[in-house]
Amino acid sequence: MARGNRLDAAGKRAFNGAMCNEFARTKSLDELIAEFGAFSPPPAFEWESGATPNDLNGKASIRIRDTAAVVRWTDERLVGSMTTWAWPGPKGPPVFNFRSDGRDFSRSDRVLVPATGFYEYTTPALPKVKLKDQHLFTRADGGWFWIAAVVQQGCFSLLTAPPQGDVAPYHDRQIITFGPQAGYDWLRGPGTAPLAAESAGTFKVETLRRDGVMLGQDLFG
């Protein structure tokens, strides 16, 4: 989810923008919760304070400061809540990404964010085009996935790590993602193990916009 990068004189990518600023969850929350029953062991699920969200529909675009669904492991069950993405930063800009490198999250308020895709934005080849090229990353197996996050000040921030092969051509950081069962295991675990981006081949990429021209289809199309 880079805001931009370009090729330097040697033909290598030079990254100059923020990352991880938009993702998608095209499955409805009801559909996702129904799939939790396939986890091992199957968990109980409830919404925090019994408050079911008014809008359970899928979203093709979730951006910084939007509200999104997250789940915690609390009292031996998964507990869902609607939470704002990005807490206020000490110098103004919101904190929407949080580096995982070398950190122990055992005492953090860890959550998982369900998603079906995320976007990277890169600098177009044509110099006069203002709109960034848009690239959509989805699971190679066609399924949904989790994004690891932590909560502070009542808001979540997505955890990041150095990129693997799928994202490396687009940015020098990558969000931490898990398959459904692996994320469930991480959330229930101690949170002490080092985190890493998933391996090359986990995601496929489709360029939706290049040099200002839309190429891809709407996620609900």
N, C-alpha and C positions, 0 to 999 in steps of 0.2 A: 504494500500500500504506500508506495513512495510518492511523494509529491513531484519528484523529478530527478532525472539523471541524464548524463550526456556522455558521448565518447570523447576522450582526450586525444591529443595529437598522435599518441601511439596506438590508438584504436581500442583502448581499454575504457571500461565504464568508470566515470567519475561521479560519485553520488553526492547530491547537494540538497536533498529535501527530506522532510519528515516522512515517516512511514506509518502504516497501520492506522489509517484514518477513515476507513469505511469497510464494512462487511455486510453479508447478506444472510438471512435466515428465511428461506422460502417455504419451509415446512411450517405448518401451524404448530402452536405449542401443544395442542391436544394430540396431534400426531406424534410429536416427539415424546411426550409423557407416556403414551401407549407403548412405545418401544423400550422404555426403561425396564419393563418386565422381562426383557431378554437378558438383562445383566445377571452376572453370577457373583454373589447371591442376589436374587431379585430384591430391590429395595422398596420400602414404603415411600410414598411421595406426598407432600402437602405444600400448599402455598403459605407463605409466611403470614401469620395471624389469620389464616383462613380466608385471605383476601384474593380471590381469583381475579386476574386482570380483566378489564373490560374488552380489550382487544387481543385476541389469541391468534390472529391471522399472521401469515408469513409476511416478511418484509424483504424487498429486493435491495434496499439500501438502508443501513443503519450508520449514522455518522456521529462524530464527536459531539457530546452533550445531549444526544438522544437518549431515551430510556430503552433499555433492553432487558430481556430475561436472563437471570443468572441462577445457578443452583449452588447450595452449600451442603456439606455433610454435617448434620446437627442431630444429636440424640439418636444416632443409629438410623437416620433416614435422610433422604434428599429433600431439601426445602427450597422452594423457588421463590424468587422475588423480582420485581421490576426495579431496576437500578440505573442511575444515570452514568453514562460513560464519560470518564475523565474528571478527576478532582481538581480544584483550583490550585495552580502552581504558586510557589512563594513569590515569584516575580511577575505574575500575571497570566502567562499562557497556561492552558489546562494541561495536566499530566495524563495523557491518553495511552502512552506506552511506558513500560517499566522494565529495565534491564534485569534479566535473571542471573547474569554471569556472576558466579562465585557467591550467590546468595542462598541463605537457608530460610525457607518459608514456613518452618514448623510453627512459628508463633504469629504468622500472618493470617489475616482473614482471607483464606483462599476460596475462590469460586471458579466455576466453569461457565462459559458462555456458549450456548449452542449456536452453530452456524452451518450454512451450506456453501458458502463461498466468501472470498475476500478479494479486494481490489488493490492493484498496484498502479501507480500513475508515473509515467516517464516523460521526459522532454521530447517533443516531436522532432523529426529530422528537418522539417521545413522551418526555417528561422522565424518567419512572420506569423506562424500559427500560435495562438495564445492558449488554446485548450490543450491540456496534457493528453498524451496517449493513455488509453484506459485498458487495463488487462484484468481479466477475471480468472481467479484460481478456484477450481473446484476439485473435489476428491476424484482421483482416477477411477475408483470403484463405484462412483456415482452416489455415494452415501453422504450422510451428514457427519459433522465432527464437533469436537469441543475446542474452544480457545481458553487457555489458562489465564487467569487474572487474579488480582488481589484488590481488596477494597480498603480504602481510606477515606475519611470524611464523608462516608455514605455514598461514595462513587467508586466505580471500578476502573482499573487500568490494565491493559493487556500486556502479558509478559512476553519478552522478546529474547532472542539469542542470535548468534552468527548464523547466516543462512546456509541451507543445503542446496543441492543442484537445481531444484525447481525454481527457487526464488532468487538465487545468487545473480543471475543475469539482469535482475530488475532492481535489486536493492542489497545493501550490505548488512541488513538486519532482517529477521523473520520472526513472525509471531510463533509462540509455542502452541502447537496443536496436538490433539490426541484423537484416536478413534474412540467410538462410544465406550467400549469396555475399558480401554486403557485410561481414559480420563476418569472414569468412575473409580478405578483402582488408585489413581494418583490422589483423588480427592479424599478417599478413605485412608490413605497412607499418612506417614509422618511428615511429609513435605521437606525432608532433609536432603534428598538425592539431587545431584546437579541436573538441570534441565537442558535439553537440546532440541533444535528444530528437527522435525521428522525427515527421514531420508529421501534422497532423490527418487522420483517416480511416484511419490505419494499423491502429488497434485498434477493436474493438467491445466494448461493455460490457454485462454482464448482472448485474442485482442479484439475488444469491442469498438474502440475508436483509434484511428491512426491519422495523424496529420489533419485533425479536425473533422474527419469523415467517419460517421458511424458505420461499423461493419457487422457487429454482432446483433443478436436478438435480445429482446427484453426477457428477463428471467422468468416472467410469467407468461411469455408468448408461446 
